[in-house]
Amino acid sequence: MNVQVILGLPLEIGMKFINKDIYDIKIIETFPLSKQKKSIQSLEKNPYILRIRETDNNSLELLVSYF
């Protein structure tokens, strides 16, 4: 599977396409600057996948952001 096809999807949906038996997944969260002072609870519950990086053959880093 080309992991780039999940780029831009909500994390919850994108994770359904990743075979967790093959990949170790590390999720890195980021928040919009305008919302950093607000509580996380007021942000969208499901972040979107902004960037995917293959760190080796069996590991992925997903950069996600809350909107």
Beta strands, then each sheet from edge to edge (+ up, - down):
strand 1: 24-30
strand 2: 48-56
strand 3: 59-65
sheet 1: 1+ 3+ 2-
end
